[in-house]
Amino acid sequence: MSDIILPNGYVFKTKQHISKVEDLLSTHTLTDGYKIDAKNLMYVIDNNSFDWGIYTLSNITSGVRFGIEGAAKGITSMSSSEDGISLIECIGTDLLISDLDISATGAGSEAIKMIGTSNEAIDLLNVSFSGSTAMGTLESLRQGFWTIGFAFGALSGFLLKGANWGGFRITSSRFINLSGALLKGDVGFSIGNIRSDVNIDVLAGQSAFAFDYDMILEDEGYQLENGRYSGDGNMVAPFTLGSGADTVETWKSRKAFFKGNKGNIAKNTKIGGYWSCTTEVLTPLTLNTSTKILGTTTYGFMQHLKSVGNNAFAHSTTKEESYAIDGSIVLEGTQSKDITLTIRKYDDSTATYSDLASFTRRIAGVAGPIDVATFRPFFPFVMLDENDRIELWITNITDSSDVTMLLGSNLALTAI
């Protein structure tokens, strides 16, 4: 037992070293059958293979804060094969587990159960799970953090429950052949952000992460970067429609920001999109009056962008984004007339337009019946907030003759 002696002589017990369950039974009480009632201690496991037998550790009665510590996850292990138990049960307080391998292989059992009041956190440092272990159920916490984690052949990861979590981060960790999701949101679960850079092999029919659109509260809060995802399963479960989801392809959603991921099932967010003219429509013009170019435009590869009518991109997340603009526009009109094409930004917060760049060309006669001017509308950098738009407008600076945007004309926005 490690002690801290206060100035008034009071001895505060901070750690208890244990090598077998009997070390706890001699100093702790039992509650609710075979639950050992935890004390306000860090339990240090000195036995390389600590078997809990029929017992579990719980603070459900005492309500104290406790933690568990080993020497290292490759050296110290704690295990149970008892059916239908939560090996570690933590109610209403934070939980820290470090340098330990945990195994709970009984039918219907789980390694960790936590129930909080939305103020608690779980911290796992250098912790692994072995055997057919369900890692556990975490309900109504503030946040979770797990670094240097590992599991091979675990039954499932953590099931997350409760609303308005702050976040969960898993970093510098490796997982192989999980039979269920590493992190999965239960019905009614919601969280600000999920962040991870895991290296994980996913079995067929499974997803490494399983959340729905409404569960992620922040735009780009589903942040999976620089991980490696391989196997026969899925990197992430698809979002469902009917709940406001902008796409079933999770990595394309406004809620997702996946970047730098590798592996045969990896997905990455590629912010941007394009439109192409698929139906020609005459744009009526008046001398020296700027008019939005008409024509049916079909959109593709849209990520964090949306269409708002023809010839208009709108940024669709609350996170400001920088874009480069490029395209190819061919306009048919009256020979020898000068026309000016303008890239315009609509600022949704002020309901005003600003001109980003203008290009003037003369409509030239070519072989055959068509007189055209060809433009490359390019602008290297523009910042867009939610619902800001990019549009193309045209001005005839010679007379009031009209123009038509031809099929195949296109414009693209690419995040930079």
Secondary structure by P-SEA (a helix, b strand, c coil): cbbbbccccbbbbcbbbbccaaaaaacccccccccccccccbbbbcccccccccbbbbcccccccccccccccccbbbbbcccccccbbbccbbbbbccbbbbbcccccccbbbbccccbbbbbcbbbbcccccccccccccbbbbcccccccccccbbbbcccccbbbbccccccccccccccccccccccbbbbbccccccccccccccccccccccccccccbbbbbcccccccccccccccccccccccccbbbcccccccbbbbbccccccccbbbbbbbccccccccccbbbbcccccccccccccccccccbbbbbbbbbbbbbbccccbbbbbbbccccccccbbbbcbbbbbcccccccccccccccccccbbbbccccccbbbbbbccccbbbbbccccccccccc
